[in-house]
């Protein structure tokens, strides 16, 4: 474990700050091209001013008093901006016709049913509900645990780990910006569940979700069910279903945990991750094909982020 208050100067921007500025510029181009079609443009612009201003202020403060905890604070700031970037995927994606009929039809074709509906019917008990909701809610803590482990025990690789973490997140977000899939909890709320159509005949909703945010309600039994429900009511939008970033980012975190060479960290997280994988379908957040795609793309996006770090990331590891 390192001393996080150790004075140590790192020159230039952190890799995660470079990534954040790149994503802000990329999405600013989207805003400029679709200025008259987008809703709440002022919020979109404010978010980018906050990102750029925060990076500048924290970088300035760090150079006045450089220490390792300053690196942590700068990193945590850009990680926290994900809370702002996620709702924007909804704002961008509703510019295009909804595609849920394609993915619901694909689930029906491959599995002969809707796994997102049948899973909770098969295991309706409070014990299963709480276990899966615990796994789903643990998503946030898995990311915190892995990144803090690198900060405290693998500091020289913290910049790389943060870059991979944020870089894969941004790849998912770029996909979500252009791929309008709301997920079962929104789609089946809109079309109903009394009739199951043939795979090729699921109703197309067009721009329905531009004005409708209603989602199906799940049976809630315990504290974790309440926590997940509360988080969804506050921040969930009919967006970002395919591929599942919950599955994808959790898998990336598991890769980073393995790469940390601490097997205890990896194996302690394994059962939680399995519950999380199952929960994405159980609580109707994703079609099964979404979750499977999330698992597969995690390895592809990890490889891409790891490769690009050589060209975009810092030229030398932190602390050297």
Beta strands, then each sheet from edge to edge (+ up, - down):
end
